[in-house]
Amino acid sequence: MAEVSLCLDMQEKFDSAEILYQDALRRLEASVGMEHEGTRWVAGIFARMFEKKARREQATKLRTQFGIVYHGAGTSSTPAPPLES
């Protein structure tokens, strides 16, 4: 689901992407927890989408909630997405 969100985000279909990012985060938090690298990766790309939409307060809140360090200029310390087997 996160991959679909990212595709929609890249196509600038932000409203649809936001709904799917929220759902993906909810599911990941419930299944593997907030500290899991996959959950943090989705939170990081979701925060970047907020930045693109000039919703910096929401991006900051999301990064803080998931312990993601923001370095500015569109970069943050989020792990790479987990590889699916």
ABEGO torsion letter per residue (X at the ends): XAAAAAAAAAAGBAAAAAAAAAAAAAAAAAAAEAABAAAAAAAAAAAAAAAAAGBAAAAAAAAAAAGBBBAEGGBBBBBBBBBBX
